[in-house]
Protein backbone atom coordinates (compact mmCIF):
# COMPACT_ATOMS: atom_id res chain seq x y z
CA UNK A 1 0.00 0.00 0.00
CA UNK A 2 1.42 3.42 -0.88
CA UNK A 3 2.66 5.51 2.01
CA UNK A 4 0.60 8.55 1.03
CA UNK A 5 -2.58 6.47 1.13
CA UNK A 6 -1.80 5.27 4.65
CA UNK A 7 -0.99 8.80 5.79
CA UNK A 8 -4.15 10.30 4.27
CA UNK A 9 -6.64 7.75 5.57
CA UNK A 10 -4.83 6.65 8.71
CA UNK A 11 -3.39 9.93 10.00
CA UNK A 12 -5.57 9.91 13.12
CA UNK A 13 -4.73 6.30 13.91
CA UNK A 14 -1.03 6.92 13.30
CA UNK A 15 -1.07 9.94 15.61
CA UNK A 16 -2.88 8.10 18.38
CA UNK A 17 -0.55 5.09 18.03
CA UNK A 18 2.49 7.38 18.24
CA UNK A 19 1.11 9.03 21.41
CA UNK A 20 0.35 5.59 22.88
CA UNK A 21 3.92 4.46 22.18
CA UNK A 22 5.30 7.68 23.61
CA UNK A 23 3.32 7.36 26.84
CA UNK A 24 3.20 3.58 27.31
CA UNK A 25 6.33 3.52 29.46
CA UNK A 26 5.40 6.75 31.27
CA UNK A 27 3.93 5.15 34.41
CA UNK A 28 7.11 3.12 34.92
CA UNK A 29 9.32 6.19 34.57
CA UNK A 30 7.15 8.24 36.93
CA UNK A 31 7.17 5.41 39.48
CA UNK A 32 10.97 5.02 39.31
CA UNK A 33 11.48 8.78 39.76
CA UNK A 34 8.72 9.58 42.27
CA UNK A 35 8.54 6.37 44.32
CA UNK A 36 11.97 4.73 44.13
CA UNK A 37 11.73 3.10 47.56
CA UNK A 38 8.38 1.45 46.91
CA UNK A 39 8.50 -2.33 47.19
CA UNK A 40 6.24 -2.68 44.13
CA UNK A 41 8.48 -0.44 42.01
CA UNK A 42 11.60 -2.29 43.17
CA UNK A 43 10.11 -5.64 42.23
CA UNK A 44 8.65 -4.56 38.87
CA UNK A 45 11.41 -2.25 37.59
CA UNK A 46 13.65 -5.10 36.44
CA UNK A 47 15.42 -5.04 33.06
CA UNK A 48 14.33 -8.60 32.29
CA UNK A 49 10.71 -8.15 33.38
CA UNK A 50 9.13 -4.95 32.05
CA UNK A 51 10.87 -4.47 28.69
CA UNK A 52 9.91 -7.96 27.48
CA UNK A 53 6.30 -7.19 28.42
CA UNK A 54 6.41 -4.07 26.27
CA UNK A 55 7.85 -6.18 23.46
CA UNK A 56 4.32 -7.51 22.94
CA UNK A 57 3.43 -4.10 21.48
CA UNK A 58 6.51 -4.28 19.28
CA UNK A 59 5.52 -7.75 18.06
CA UNK A 60 2.07 -6.42 17.13
CA UNK A 61 3.66 -3.60 15.12
CA UNK A 62 6.03 -6.02 13.42
CA UNK A 63 3.09 -8.27 12.60
CA UNK A 64 1.29 -5.28 11.06
CA UNK A 65 4.46 -4.54 9.08
CA UNK A 66 4.51 -8.11 7.87
CA UNK A 67 0.83 -7.99 6.91
CA UNK A 68 1.29 -4.77 4.95
CA UNK A 69 4.38 -6.19 3.20
CA UNK A 70 6.60 -3.44 4.62
CA UNK A 71 9.35 -5.70 5.89
CA UNK A 72 12.26 -5.80 3.46
CA UNK A 73 13.21 -8.84 1.46
CA UNK A 74 15.66 -10.84 3.61
CA UNK A 75 17.80 -11.58 0.55
CA UNK A 76 18.03 -8.00 -0.68
CA UNK A 77 21.35 -6.22 -0.19
CA UNK A 78 21.52 -4.06 2.91
CA UNK A 79 22.23 -0.45 1.97
CA UNK A 80 21.62 2.95 3.45
CA UNK A 81 18.98 3.63 0.81
CA UNK A 82 17.03 0.47 1.64
CA UNK A 83 17.16 1.28 5.37
CA UNK A 84 15.94 4.81 4.71
CA UNK A 85 13.07 3.57 2.57
CA UNK A 86 12.13 1.07 5.26
CA UNK A 87 12.06 3.71 8.00
CA UNK A 88 9.94 6.07 5.87
CA UNK A 89 6.95 3.78 6.06
CA UNK A 90 4.66 4.90 8.92
CA UNK A 91 4.24 1.45 10.46
CA UNK A 92 7.98 0.78 10.25
CA UNK A 93 8.68 4.11 11.90
CA UNK A 94 6.26 3.25 14.71
CA UNK A 95 7.98 -0.13 15.17
CA UNK A 96 11.40 1.56 15.33
CA UNK A 97 10.08 4.16 17.80
CA UNK A 98 8.56 1.42 19.96
CA UNK A 99 11.91 -0.36 19.92
CA UNK A 100 13.61 2.87 21.04
CA UNK A 101 11.16 3.23 23.94
CA UNK A 102 11.83 -0.35 25.03
CA UNK A 103 15.61 0.12 24.84
CA UNK A 104 15.38 3.35 26.84
CA UNK A 105 13.28 1.57 29.46
CA UNK A 106 15.82 -1.25 29.65
CA UNK A 107 18.66 1.21 30.23
CA UNK A 108 16.50 3.12 32.72
CA UNK A 109 15.71 0.03 34.78
CA UNK A 110 19.40 -0.86 34.84
CA UNK A 111 20.22 2.64 36.11
CA UNK A 112 17.41 2.40 38.67
CA UNK A 113 18.56 -1.00 39.97
CA UNK A 114 22.20 0.11 40.20
CA UNK A 115 21.18 3.32 41.99
CA UNK A 116 19.12 1.36 44.52
CA UNK A 117 21.99 -1.08 45.16
CA UNK A 118 24.35 1.87 45.61
CA UNK A 119 22.02 3.54 48.09
CA UNK A 120 21.30 6.62 46.02
CA UNK A 121 18.50 8.10 43.96
CA UNK A 122 18.91 8.97 40.30
CA UNK A 123 15.90 11.07 39.24
CA UNK A 124 17.83 13.31 36.85
CA UNK A 125 19.51 10.39 35.15
CA UNK A 126 16.19 8.54 34.84
CA UNK A 127 14.44 11.56 33.32
CA UNK A 128 17.34 12.03 30.92
CA UNK A 129 17.19 8.37 30.00
CA UNK A 130 13.45 8.62 29.33
CA UNK A 131 13.95 11.44 26.84
CA UNK A 132 17.43 10.99 25.35
CA UNK A 133 18.24 7.36 26.09
CA UNK A 134 21.63 5.93 26.79
CA UNK A 135 23.29 9.36 27.05
CA UNK A 136 22.12 9.29 30.68
CA UNK A 137 24.57 6.45 31.31
CA UNK A 138 27.46 8.91 31.01
CA UNK A 139 26.03 11.19 33.70
CA UNK A 140 25.17 8.22 35.91
CA UNK A 141 28.67 6.73 35.54
CA UNK A 142 30.26 10.08 36.40
CA UNK A 143 28.04 10.33 39.47
CA UNK A 144 29.04 6.84 40.56
CA UNK A 145 32.73 7.68 40.11
CA UNK A 146 32.41 10.93 42.08
CA UNK A 147 30.75 9.01 44.93
CA UNK A 148 33.50 6.38 44.67
CA UNK A 149 31.01 3.61 43.89
CA UNK A 150 31.70 0.62 41.69
CA UNK A 151 30.62 0.83 38.05
CA UNK A 152 29.80 -2.87 37.96
N, C-alpha and C positions, 0 to 999 in steps of 0.2 A: 504494500500500500504506500502511495507517495506520502512523503513527510508533510507536504502542505495540506493534504487532505486530513491527516490526523490532527494537525495543528488548528485547522479551521473548525472541524466538527468536534474535536475533543479538547479544546483549549480549557474549558472549565474543569474537566476531569483531570487534565494534566496539572493544572494549578493546584487543585485540591490534593492530588497525590503528592506533589512536591511539598506542600505545607505539611501533610501527614508525615512524610519522610523527615522533614526538618525537625518536627516536634516529637517524633516517636520516642526518641531517647531523652527528651527533656525531663520527665519525672525522675529518671535515674540520676541525671546530672544535678538537679535541684536537691535531691535527697543526699547525694554525696557531699554537696557543698553546705547545705543547711543543717543536716542531721548526721554528721559523720560518726558520732558515737552510738547511734541507734543499732541495736542488735539485729534488727531486720535488714538495715542497710548493709551492715557488715557481712551478713550471711548471703545477701543477694548480689552485692557488687563484687562479683568474682569474674575474672577474665574468661573463664571456661564455662560460665553459666549463662549470663545475660547475652553476650554477643551471639552465641549460637541460637538463642531464642529469636533474636532479631533477624537471623539469617533466613527464617521462614518467609519474611517479607521479601528478602532478596530472591529467594527461590521462586516466589510467585512472579516477581518482575522478570526473572530469567525465563520462566515458563511462557509469559506473555511475549517476550522477545522471540522465543522459539516458535510460538504460534503465528506470529506476524512475520516470520521469516526474516528477522532482523539480524540474527546471529550470523557471523561471517562463515564462509566455507572453510572447514578445518584444513583443507589442502591448498588453499590459496596462499600466496606468499604474504608474509607479514611485512607491511611497509607503513610509513608514517601516514601516507594518504589513505590507506585502508582503515587505519585506526581512527583517523579524523572523520572519515565517512561513517564509521560505526558509531562514534560518539555524537554525531549530529542527529541521529534518530532520537525522537523524544523518549521512547521507552528505554532505549539503551542509556541515554543520559540519566534517566531516573534510576536505573539499575546501578550505574557507576556512582551516583550520588548516595544511594542507599549503602553501597559498599563503603564509601568514605565515612558515613555516619557510624557504621559498625566498627570500622578500624579505629576511629576516634574514640568510641566507647571502650574498645579493648585497651587502648593506651591509657585512657582515663581510669579504668578500673585497676590497671597495674599501678598507676601513680597513687590512687587511693589506698590500695592495699599496702604499698611500701610506706606511705605516709603513716598509716595506722600502726604498722609494725615498728616504725621509728619514733612513735610517740609524738607526732606533730600533725597539724592540719595543713592542707594544701588547697585552700579555696581559689586562690589566684591561678595556680597551675591548672586546676580542674576547669575553671572557666576558660582559660586560654586553650586548653585541650579541646573543649567543646567547640570552640569557634575556629581555631587554626590548626588543630591536630597535634602532630608529633613535635612541633616546635616547642611545646610546653615541656617536653622532656629535658631540653637544655636548661631552662630555668629551674626545673625541679632538681636536676643533677647538681647545678651550682649551689642551690640551697642545701642539698645534702652535704656537699663538700664543705661549705662554710660552717655547718653545724658538726662537722667531723663525724658524719655518719657513713656507713658503708653504702656503696653504690649497688651492691649485689643483694 
